[in-house]
């Protein structure tokens, strides 16, 4: 018997797959926008990860080269090893990929219609709201640490007021963490 089966049943793996399958349909703006719901499910409801484990999983995956959706595989891995990674990634990728292919072809054929233009314009505030909620969840473990909160506030100000690449703020965070400021 493999190690993951000692702590997770096939029903748990099915629940992980099913939840990420559902989130795939809600991932307007990318899988990262569903992070608050992932946190609620994995941390609060199931208790499979702690808040620091959840945040670290996303940070590690975002630091690695490759597509941004890799954080889903890391979350799944941290829940149930390779089977969890496969369940989470399959759940998040299959529906959104199929829907994206269909919607892109359908929208391109009708790109000049009023309905498609209105739909596209309406998604912008939804995506921004989801990204703000994601930032709120991911900054949670930093609450109470003055240096970390200052870094979060500084990042928001810099991103809103300048066209500076976010990678500079990532580098500043890495330096601040290395010297023990954040």
CNS distance restraints for C-alpha pairs under 8 A (distance, minus, plus):
assign (resid   1 and name CA) (resid   5 and name CA) 6.81 0.50 0.50
assign (resid   1 and name CA) (resid   6 and name CA) 7.82 0.50 0.50
assign (resid   2 and name CA) (resid   6 and name CA) 7.24 0.50 0.50
assign (resid   3 and name CA) (resid   7 and name CA) 7.51 0.50 0.50
assign (resid   4 and name CA) (resid   8 and name CA) 5.91 0.50 0.50
assign (resid   4 and name CA) (resid  80 and name CA) 5.38 0.50 0.50
assign (resid   4 and name CA) (resid  81 and name CA) 6.36 0.50 0.50
assign (resid   5 and name CA) (resid   9 and name CA) 5.80 0.50 0.50
assign (resid   5 and name CA) (resid  10 and name CA) 7.78 0.50 0.50
assign (resid   8 and name CA) (resid  12 and name CA) 5.70 0.50 0.50
assign (resid   8 and name CA) (resid  13 and name CA) 7.04 0.50 0.50
assign (resid   8 and name CA) (resid  80 and name CA) 6.92 0.50 0.50
assign (resid   9 and name CA) (resid  13 and name CA) 6.55 0.50 0.50
assign (resid  10 and name CA) (resid  14 and name CA) 6.07 0.50 0.50
assign (resid  11 and name CA) (resid  15 and name CA) 6.09 0.50 0.50
assign (resid  12 and name CA) (resid  16 and name CA) 6.16 0.50 0.50
assign (resid  13 and name CA) (resid  17 and name CA) 6.15 0.50 0.50
assign (resid  13 and name CA) (resid  80 and name CA) 7.76 0.50 0.50
assign (resid  13 and name CA) (resid  83 and name CA) 7.66 0.50 0.50
assign (resid  13 and name CA) (resid  84 and name CA) 6.44 0.50 0.50
assign (resid  13 and name CA) (resid  87 and name CA) 6.69 0.50 0.50
assign (resid  14 and name CA) (resid  18 and name CA) 5.92 0.50 0.50
assign (resid  14 and name CA) (resid  87 and name CA) 7.62 0.50 0.50
assign (resid  15 and name CA) (resid  19 and name CA) 5.95 0.50 0.50
assign (resid  16 and name CA) (resid  20 and name CA) 6.30 0.50 0.50
assign (resid  16 and name CA) (resid  76 and name CA) 7.86 0.50 0.50
assign (resid  16 and name CA) (resid  84 and name CA) 7.41 0.50 0.50
assign (resid  16 and name CA) (resid  87 and name CA) 6.61 0.50 0.50
assign (resid  16 and name CA) (resid  88 and name CA) 6.25 0.50 0.50
assign (resid  17 and name CA) (resid  21 and name CA) 5.99 0.50 0.50
assign (resid  17 and name CA) (resid  87 and name CA) 4.76 0.50 0.50
assign (resid  17 and name CA) (resid  88 and name CA) 5.28 0.50 0.50
assign (resid  17 and name CA) (resid  90 and name CA) 7.25 0.50 0.50
assign (resid  17 and name CA) (resid  91 and name CA) 5.04 0.50 0.50
assign (resid  18 and name CA) (resid  22 and name CA) 6.22 0.50 0.50
assign (resid  18 and name CA) (resid  91 and name CA) 6.55 0.50 0.50
assign (resid  19 and name CA) (resid  23 and name CA) 6.21 0.50 0.50
assign (resid  19 and name CA) (resid  91 and name CA) 7.57 0.50 0.50
assign (resid  20 and name CA) (resid  24 and name CA) 6.08 0.50 0.50
assign (resid  20 and name CA) (resid  88 and name CA) 5.74 0.50 0.50
assign (resid  20 and name CA) (resid  89 and name CA) 7.78 0.50 0.50
assign (resid  20 and name CA) (resid  91 and name CA) 4.88 0.50 0.50
assign (resid  20 and name CA) (resid  92 and name CA) 5.05 0.50 0.50
assign (resid  21 and name CA) (resid  25 and name CA) 7.23 0.50 0.50
assign (resid  21 and name CA) (resid  88 and name CA) 7.90 0.50 0.50
assign (resid  21 and name CA) (resid  90 and name CA) 7.72 0.50 0.50
assign (resid  21 and name CA) (resid  91 and name CA) 4.00 0.50 0.50
assign (resid  21 and name CA) (resid  92 and name CA) 5.18 0.50 0.50
assign (resid  21 and name CA) (resid  93 and name CA) 7.85 0.50 0.50
assign (resid  21 and name CA) (resid  94 and name CA) 7.79 0.50 0.50
assign (resid  21 and name CA) (resid  95 and name CA) 6.81 0.50 0.50
assign (resid  22 and name CA) (resid  26 and name CA) 7.06 0.50 0.50
assign (resid  22 and name CA) (resid  91 and name CA) 7.74 0.50 0.50
assign (resid  22 and name CA) (resid  92 and name CA) 7.82 0.50 0.50
assign (resid  23 and name CA) (resid  27 and name CA) 6.13 0.50 0.50
assign (resid  23 and name CA) (resid  31 and name CA) 7.88 0.50 0.50
assign (resid  23 and name CA) (resid  34 and name CA) 6.60 0.50 0.50
assign (resid  23 and name CA) (resid  92 and name CA) 6.70 0.50 0.50
assign (resid  24 and name CA) (resid  31 and name CA) 7.00 0.50 0.50
assign (resid  24 and name CA) (resid  91 and name CA) 7.07 0.50 0.50
assign (resid  24 and name CA) (resid  92 and name CA) 4.67 0.50 0.50
assign (resid  24 and name CA) (resid  93 and name CA) 6.80 0.50 0.50
assign (resid  24 and name CA) (resid  95 and name CA) 6.16 0.50 0.50
assign (resid  24 and name CA) (resid  96 and name CA) 5.35 0.50 0.50
assign (resid  25 and name CA) (resid  95 and name CA) 6.69 0.50 0.50
assign (resid  25 and name CA) (resid  96 and name CA) 6.00 0.50 0.50
assign (resid  26 and name CA) (resid  34 and name CA) 7.09 0.50 0.50
assign (resid  27 and name CA) (resid  31 and name CA) 5.03 0.50 0.50
assign (resid  27 and name CA) (resid  32 and name CA) 7.52 0.50 0.50
assign (resid  27 and name CA) (resid  33 and name CA) 6.03 0.50 0.50
assign (resid  27 and name CA) (resid  34 and name CA) 5.85 0.50 0.50
assign (resid  27 and name CA) (resid  96 and name CA) 7.77 0.50 0.50
assign (resid  28 and name CA) (resid  33 and name CA) 6.88 0.50 0.50
assign (resid  28 and name CA) (resid 123 and name CA) 7.69 0.50 0.50
assign (resid  28 and name CA) (resid 126 and name CA) 7.67 0.50 0.50
assign (resid  28 and name CA) (resid 127 and name CA) 6.08 0.50 0.50
assign (resid  29 and name CA) (resid  33 and name CA) 6.32 0.50 0.50
assign (resid  29 and name CA) (resid 127 and name CA) 5.41 0.50 0.50
assign (resid  30 and name CA) (resid  34 and name CA) 7.88 0.50 0.50
assign (resid  30 and name CA) (resid  69 and name CA) 7.71 0.50 0.50
assign (resid  31 and name CA) (resid  35 and name CA) 7.32 0.50 0.50
assign (resid  31 and name CA) (resid  69 and name CA) 6.09 0.50 0.50
assign (resid  31 and name CA) (resid  72 and name CA) 7.97 0.50 0.50
assign (resid  31 and name CA) (resid  92 and name CA) 7.55 0.50 0.50
assign (resid  32 and name CA) (resid  68 and name CA) 7.64 0.50 0.50
assign (resid  32 and name CA) (resid  69 and name CA) 7.16 0.50 0.50
assign (resid  32 and name CA) (resid 131 and name CA) 7.61 0.50 0.50
assign (resid  32 and name CA) (resid 134 and name CA) 7.14 0.50 0.50
assign (resid  33 and name CA) (resid 127 and name CA) 7.32 0.50 0.50
assign (resid  33 and name CA) (resid 130 and name CA) 5.05 0.50 0.50
assign (resid  33 and name CA) (resid 131 and name CA) 5.36 0.50 0.50
assign (resid  33 and name CA) (resid 133 and name CA) 7.71 0.50 0.50
assign (resid  33 and name CA) (resid 134 and name CA) 5.96 0.50 0.50
assign (resid  34 and name CA) (resid  38 and name CA) 6.31 0.50 0.50
assign (resid  34 and name CA) (resid 130 and name CA) 7.17 0.50 0.50
assign (resid  34 and name CA) (resid 134 and name CA) 7.23 0.50 0.50
assign (resid  35 and name CA) (resid  39 and name CA) 6.03 0.50 0.50
assign (resid  35 and name CA) (resid 134 and name CA) 5.55 0.50 0.50
assign (resid  35 and name CA) (resid 137 and name CA) 7.53 0.50 0.50
assign (resid  36 and name CA) (resid  40 and name CA) 6.23 0.50 0.50
assign (resid  36 and name CA) (resid 133 and name CA) 6.52 0.50 0.50
assign (resid  36 and name CA) (resid 134 and name CA) 5.61 0.50 0.50
assign (resid  36 and name CA) (resid 137 and name CA) 5.91 0.50 0.50
assign (resid  37 and name CA) (resid  41 and name CA) 6.15 0.50 0.50
assign (resid  38 and name CA) (resid  42 and name CA) 5.87 0.50 0.50
assign (resid  38 and name CA) (resid  43 and name CA) 7.92 0.50 0.50
assign (resid  39 and name CA) (resid  43 and name CA) 5.28 0.50 0.50
assign (resid  39 and name CA) (resid  44 and name CA) 6.85 0.50 0.50
assign (resid  39 and name CA) (resid  51 and name CA) 7.74 0.50 0.50
assign (resid  39 and name CA) (resid  54 and name CA) 7.06 0.50 0.50
assign (resid  39 and name CA) (resid 137 and name CA) 7.70 0.50 0.50
assign (resid  40 and name CA) (resid  44 and name CA) 4.88 0.50 0.50
assign (resid  40 and name CA) (resid  45 and name CA) 6.04 0.50 0.50
assign (resid  41 and name CA) (resid  45 and name CA) 4.89 0.50 0.50
assign (resid  41 and name CA) (resid  46 and name CA) 5.97 0.50 0.50
assign (resid  42 and name CA) (resid  46 and name CA) 5.28 0.50 0.50
assign (resid  42 and name CA) (resid  47 and name CA) 5.93 0.50 0.50
assign (resid  42 and name CA) (resid  48 and name CA) 5.49 0.50 0.50
assign (resid  42 and name CA) (resid  49 and name CA) 5.97 0.50 0.50
assign (resid  43 and name CA) (resid  47 and name CA) 4.62 0.50 0.50
assign (resid  43 and name CA) (resid  48 and name CA) 5.91 0.50 0.50
assign (resid  43 and name CA) (resid  49 and name CA) 5.01 0.50 0.50
assign (resid  43 and name CA) (resid  50 and name CA) 5.63 0.50 0.50
assign (resid  43 and name CA) (resid  51 and name CA) 6.39 0.50 0.50
assign (resid  43 and name CA) (resid  54 and name CA) 7.44 0.50 0.50
assign (resid  48 and name CA) (resid  79 and name CA) 5.89 0.50 0.50
assign (resid  49 and name CA) (resid  53 and name CA) 5.83 0.50 0.50
assign (resid  49 and name CA) (resid  54 and name CA) 6.02 0.50 0.50
assign (resid  49 and name CA) (resid  78 and name CA) 7.58 0.50 0.50
assign (resid  49 and name CA) (resid  79 and name CA) 6.87 0.50 0.50
assign (resid  50 and name CA) (resid  54 and name CA) 6.12 0.50 0.50
assign (resid  51 and name CA) (resid  55 and name CA) 6.21 0.50 0.50
assign (resid  51 and name CA) (resid 140 and name CA) 7.95 0.50 0.50
assign (resid  51 and name CA) (resid 141 and name CA) 6.68 0.50 0.50
assign (resid  52 and name CA) (resid  56 and name CA) 5.92 0.50 0.50
assign (resid  52 and name CA) (resid 141 and name CA) 6.20 0.50 0.50
assign (resid  53 and name CA) (resid  57 and name CA) 5.99 0.50 0.50
assign (resid  54 and name CA) (resid  58 and name CA) 6.57 0.50 0.50
assign (resid  54 and name CA) (resid  75 and name CA) 7.03 0.50 0.50
assign (resid  55 and name CA) (resid  59 and name CA) 6.17 0.50 0.50
assign (resid  55 and name CA) (resid 138 and name CA) 5.90 0.50 0.50
assign (resid  55 and name CA) (resid 141 and name CA) 7.60 0.50 0.50
assign (resid  56 and name CA) (resid  60 and name CA) 5.97 0.50 0.50
assign (resid  57 and name CA) (resid  61 and name CA) 6.27 0.50 0.50
assign (resid  57 and name CA) (resid  71 and name CA) 6.55 0.50 0.50
assign (resid  57 and name CA) (resid  74 and name CA) 5.84 0.50 0.50
assign (resid  57 and name CA) (resid  75 and name CA) 5.95 0.50 0.50
assign (resid  57 and name CA) (resid  78 and name CA) 7.76 0.50 0.50
assign (resid  58 and name CA) (resid  62 and name CA) 6.00 0.50 0.50
assign (resid  58 and name CA) (resid  71 and name CA) 5.06 0.50 0.50
assign (resid  58 and name CA) (resid  72 and name CA) 7.93 0.50 0.50
assign (resid  58 and name CA) (resid  74 and name CA) 7.38 0.50 0.50
assign (resid  58 and name CA) (resid  75 and name CA) 7.46 0.50 0.50
assign (resid  59 and name CA) (resid  63 and name CA) 6.11 0.50 0.50
assign (resid  59 and name CA) (resid  71 and name CA) 7.95 0.50 0.50
assign (resid  60 and name CA) (resid  64 and name CA) 6.51 0.50 0.50
assign (resid  60 and name CA) (resid  71 and name CA) 7.69 0.50 0.50
assign (resid  61 and name CA) (resid  68 and name CA) 7.55 0.50 0.50
assign (resid  61 and name CA) (resid  70 and name CA) 5.77 0.50 0.50
assign (resid  61 and name CA) (resid  71 and name CA) 4.72 0.50 0.50
assign (resid  61 and name CA) (resid  74 and name CA) 6.63 0.50 0.50
assign (resid  62 and name CA) (resid  68 and name CA) 6.17 0.50 0.50
assign (resid  62 and name CA) (resid  70 and name CA) 7.44 0.50 0.50
assign (resid  62 and name CA) (resid  71 and name CA) 6.61 0.50 0.50
assign (resid  66 and name CA) (resid  70 and name CA) 7.36 0.50 0.50
assign (resid  69 and name CA) (resid  73 and name CA) 7.68 0.50 0.50
assign (resid  70 and name CA) (resid  74 and name CA) 6.61 0.50 0.50
assign (resid  71 and name CA) (resid  75 and name CA) 6.16 0.50 0.50
assign (resid  72 and name CA) (resid  76 and name CA) 6.18 0.50 0.50
assign (resid  72 and name CA) (resid  85 and name CA) 7.35 0.50 0.50
assign (resid  72 and name CA) (resid  88 and name CA) 6.21 0.50 0.50
assign (resid  72 and name CA) (resid  89 and name CA) 6.08 0.50 0.50
assign (resid  72 and name CA) (resid  92 and name CA) 7.80 0.50 0.50
assign (resid  73 and name CA) (resid  77 and name CA) 5.97 0.50 0.50
assign (resid  73 and name CA) (resid  84 and name CA) 7.74 0.50 0.50
assign (resid  73 and name CA) (resid  85 and name CA) 4.44 0.50 0.50
assign (resid  73 and name CA) (resid  86 and name CA) 6.99 0.50 0.50
assign (resid  73 and name CA) (resid  88 and name CA) 6.19 0.50 0.50
assign (resid  73 and name CA) (resid  89 and name CA) 5.55 0.50 0.50
assign (resid  74 and name CA) (resid  78 and name CA) 6.09 0.50 0.50
assign (resid  74 and name CA) (resid  85 and name CA) 6.50 0.50 0.50
assign (resid  75 and name CA) (resid  79 and name CA) 6.33 0.50 0.50
assign (resid  75 and name CA) (resid  85 and name CA) 7.05 0.50 0.50
assign (resid  75 and name CA) (resid  88 and name CA) 7.80 0.50 0.50
assign (resid  76 and name CA) (resid  80 and name CA) 6.16 0.50 0.50
assign (resid  76 and name CA) (resid  81 and name CA) 6.87 0.50 0.50
assign (resid  76 and name CA) (resid  82 and name CA) 7.71 0.50 0.50
assign (resid  76 and name CA) (resid  83 and name CA) 7.79 0.50 0.50
assign (resid  76 and name CA) (resid  84 and name CA) 4.31 0.50 0.50
assign (resid  76 and name CA) (resid  85 and name CA) 4.01 0.50 0.50
assign (resid  76 and name CA) (resid  86 and name CA) 7.28 0.50 0.50
assign (resid  76 and name CA) (resid  87 and name CA) 7.07 0.50 0.50
assign (resid  76 and name CA) (resid  88 and name CA) 5.34 0.50 0.50
assign (resid  76 and name CA) (resid  89 and name CA) 7.64 0.50 0.50
assign (resid  77 and name CA) (resid  81 and name CA) 4.08 0.50 0.50
assign (resid  77 and name CA) (resid  82 and name CA) 5.54 0.50 0.50
assign (resid  77 and name CA) (resid  83 and name CA) 7.29 0.50 0.50
assign (resid  77 and name CA) (resid  84 and name CA) 5.17 0.50 0.50
assign (resid  77 and name CA) (resid  85 and name CA) 4.44 0.50 0.50
assign (resid  78 and name CA) (resid  84 and name CA) 7.63 0.50 0.50
assign (resid  78 and name CA) (resid  85 and name CA) 7.94 0.50 0.50
assign (resid  79 and name CA) (resid  84 and name CA) 6.12 0.50 0.50
assign (resid  80 and name CA) (resid  84 and name CA) 4.36 0.50 0.50
assign (resid  80 and name CA) (resid  85 and name CA) 7.21 0.50 0.50
assign (resid  81 and name CA) (resid  85 and name CA) 6.32 0.50 0.50
assign (resid  82 and name CA) (resid  86 and name CA) 6.16 0.50 0.50
assign (resid  83 and name CA) (resid  87 and name CA) 6.09 0.50 0.50
assign (resid  84 and name CA) (resid  88 and name CA) 6.05 0.50 0.50
assign (resid  85 and name CA) (resid  89 and name CA) 6.02 0.50 0.50
assign (resid  86 and name CA) (resid  90 and name CA) 5.84 0.50 0.50
assign (resid  87 and name CA) (resid  91 and name CA) 5.99 0.50 0.50
assign (resid  88 and name CA) (resid  92 and name CA) 6.17 0.50 0.50
assign (resid  89 and name CA) (resid  93 and name CA) 5.91 0.50 0.50
assign (resid  90 and name CA) (resid  94 and name CA) 5.91 0.50 0.50
assign (resid  91 and name CA) (resid  95 and name CA) 7.35 0.50 0.50
assign (resid  92 and name CA) (resid  96 and name CA) 6.83 0.50 0.50
assign (resid  93 and name CA) (resid  97 and name CA) 5.77 0.50 0.50
assign (resid  94 and name CA) (resid  98 and name CA) 6.24 0.50 0.50
assign (resid  95 and name CA) (resid  99 and name CA) 6.01 0.50 0.50
assign (resid  96 and name CA) (resid 100 and name CA) 5.79 0.50 0.50
assign (resid  97 and name CA) (resid 101 and name CA) 6.18 0.50 0.50
assign (resid  98 and name CA) (resid 102 and name CA) 6.31 0.50 0.50
assign (resid  99 and name CA) (resid 103 and name CA) 5.91 0.50 0.50
assign (resid 100 and name CA) (resid 104 and name CA) 5.83 0.50 0.50
assign (resid 101 and name CA) (resid 105 and name CA) 6.35 0.50 0.50
assign (resid 102 and name CA) (resid 106 and name CA) 6.12 0.50 0.50
assign (resid 103 and name CA) (resid 107 and name CA) 5.76 0.50 0.50
assign (resid 104 and name CA) (resid 108 and name CA) 5.94 0.50 0.50
assign (resid 105 and name CA) (resid 109 and name CA) 6.38 0.50 0.50
assign (resid 106 and name CA) (resid 110 and name CA) 6.60 0.50 0.50
assign (resid 107 and name CA) (resid 111 and name CA) 5.40 0.50 0.50
assign (resid 107 and name CA) (resid 116 and name CA) 6.65 0.50 0.50
assign (resid 110 and name CA) (resid 116 and name CA) 6.86 0.50 0.50
assign (resid 111 and name CA) (resid 116 and name CA) 5.99 0.50 0.50
assign (resid 111 and name CA) (resid 117 and name CA) 6.94 0.50 0.50
assign (resid 112 and name CA) (resid 116 and name CA) 7.17 0.50 0.50
assign (resid 112 and name CA) (resid 117 and name CA) 6.98 0.50 0.50
assign (resid 113 and name CA) (resid 117 and name CA) 6.41 0.50 0.50
assign (resid 114 and name CA) (resid 118 and name CA) 6.07 0.50 0.50
assign (resid 115 and name CA) (resid 119 and name CA) 6.07 0.50 0.50
assign (resid 116 and name CA) (resid 120 and name CA) 6.11 0.50 0.50
assign (resid 117 and name CA) (resid 121 and name CA) 6.18 0.50 0.50
assign (resid 118 and name CA) (resid 122 and name CA) 6.00 0.50 0.50
assign (resid 119 and name CA) (resid 123 and name CA) 6.38 0.50 0.50
assign (resid 120 and name CA) (resid 124 and name CA) 7.18 0.50 0.50
assign (resid 122 and name CA) (resid 126 and name CA) 7.15 0.50 0.50
assign (resid 123 and name CA) (resid 127 and name CA) 6.11 0.50 0.50
assign (resid 124 and name CA) (resid 128 and name CA) 6.28 0.50 0.50
assign (resid 125 and name CA) (resid 129 and name CA) 6.09 0.50 0.50
assign (resid 126 and name CA) (resid 130 and name CA) 6.24 0.50 0.50
assign (resid 127 and name CA) (resid 131 and name CA) 6.19 0.50 0.50
assign (resid 128 and name CA) (resid 132 and name CA) 6.24 0.50 0.50
assign (resid 129 and name CA) (resid 133 and name CA) 6.28 0.50 0.50
assign (resid 130 and name CA) (resid 134 and name CA) 6.20 0.50 0.50
assign (resid 131 and name CA) (resid 135 and name CA) 6.21 0.50 0.50
assign (resid 132 and name CA) (resid 136 and name CA) 6.22 0.50 0.50
assign (resid 133 and name CA) (resid 137 and name CA) 6.37 0.50 0.50
assign (resid 134 and name CA) (resid 138 and name CA) 6.15 0.50 0.50
assign (resid 135 and name CA) (resid 139 and name CA) 6.02 0.50 0.50
assign (resid 136 and name CA) (resid 140 and name CA) 6.42 0.50 0.50
assign (resid 139 and name CA) (resid 143 and name CA) 6.87 0.50 0.50
assign (resid 139 and name CA) (resid 149 and name CA) 7.95 0.50 0.50
assign (resid 139 and name CA) (resid 152 and name CA) 7.39 0.50 0.50
assign (resid 142 and name CA) (resid 148 and name CA) 5.53 0.50 0.50
assign (resid 142 and name CA) (resid 149 and name CA) 6.32 0.50 0.50
assign (resid 143 and name CA) (resid 148 and name CA) 7.60 0.50 0.50
assign (resid 143 and name CA) (resid 149 and name CA) 6.57 0.50 0.50
assign (resid 144 and name CA) (resid 149 and name CA) 7.58 0.50 0.50
assign (resid 145 and name CA) (resid 149 and name CA) 6.26 0.50 0.50
assign (resid 145 and name CA) (resid 182 and name CA) 7.20 0.50 0.50
assign (resid 146 and name CA) (resid 150 and name CA) 6.08 0.50 0.50
assign (resid 146 and name CA) (resid 182 and name CA) 7.77 0.50 0.50
assign (resid 147 and name CA) (resid 151 and name CA) 6.22 0.50 0.50
assign (resid 147 and name CA) (resid 181 and name CA) 5.43 0.50 0.50
assign (resid 147 and name CA) (resid 182 and name CA) 4.79 0.50 0.50
assign (resid 148 and name CA) (resid 152 and name CA) 6.23 0.50 0.50
assign (resid 148 and name CA) (resid 181 and name CA) 7.27 0.50 0.50
assign (resid 148 and name CA) (resid 182 and name CA) 4.39 0.50 0.50
assign (resid 149 and name CA) (resid 153 and name CA) 6.15 0.50 0.50
assign (resid 150 and name CA) (resid 154 and name CA) 5.96 0.50 0.50
assign (resid 151 and name CA) (resid 155 and name CA) 6.04 0.50 0.50
assign (resid 151 and name CA) (resid 173 and name CA) 6.99 0.50 0.50
assign (resid 151 and name CA) (resid 182 and name CA) 7.49 0.50 0.50
assign (resid 152 and name CA) (resid 156 and name CA) 6.35 0.50 0.50
assign (resid 153 and name CA) (resid 157 and name CA) 6.32 0.50 0.50
assign (resid 154 and name CA) (resid 158 and name CA) 6.09 0.50 0.50
assign (resid 155 and name CA) (resid 159 and name CA) 6.02 0.50 0.50
assign (resid 155 and name CA) (resid 169 and name CA) 6.20 0.50 0.50
assign (resid 156 and name CA) (resid 160 and name CA) 6.11 0.50 0.50
assign (resid 157 and name CA) (resid 161 and name CA) 5.98 0.50 0.50
assign (resid 158 and name CA) (resid 162 and name CA) 5.61 0.50 0.50
assign (resid 158 and name CA) (resid 164 and name CA) 7.32 0.50 0.50
assign (resid 159 and name CA) (resid 163 and name CA) 6.83 0.50 0.50
assign (resid 159 and name CA) (resid 164 and name CA) 6.90 0.50 0.50
assign (resid 159 and name CA) (resid 166 and name CA) 7.12 0.50 0.50
assign (resid 164 and name CA) (resid 168 and name CA) 7.30 0.50 0.50
assign (resid 165 and name CA) (resid 169 and name CA) 7.70 0.50 0.50
assign (resid 166 and name CA) (resid 170 and name CA) 6.40 0.50 0.50
assign (resid 167 and name CA) (resid 171 and name CA) 6.11 0.50 0.50
assign (resid 168 and name CA) (resid 172 and name CA) 6.17 0.50 0.50
assign (resid 169 and name CA) (resid 173 and name CA) 6.10 0.50 0.50
assign (resid 170 and name CA) (resid 174 and name CA) 6.21 0.50 0.50
assign (resid 171 and name CA) (resid 175 and name CA) 6.20 0.50 0.50
assign (resid 172 and name CA) (resid 176 and name CA) 6.04 0.50 0.50
assign (resid 173 and name CA) (resid 177 and name CA) 6.00 0.50 0.50
assign (resid 173 and name CA) (resid 182 and name CA) 7.35 0.50 0.50
assign (resid 174 and name CA) (resid 178 and name CA) 6.07 0.50 0.50
assign (resid 175 and name CA) (resid 179 and name CA) 6.29 0.50 0.50
assign (resid 176 and name CA) (resid 180 and name CA) 6.16 0.50 0.50
assign (resid 176 and name CA) (resid 181 and name CA) 4.94 0.50 0.50
assign (resid 176 and name CA) (resid 182 and name CA) 5.39 0.50 0.50
assign (resid 177 and name CA) (resid 181 and name CA) 5.74 0.50 0.50
assign (resid 177 and name CA) (resid 182 and name CA) 4.79 0.50 0.50
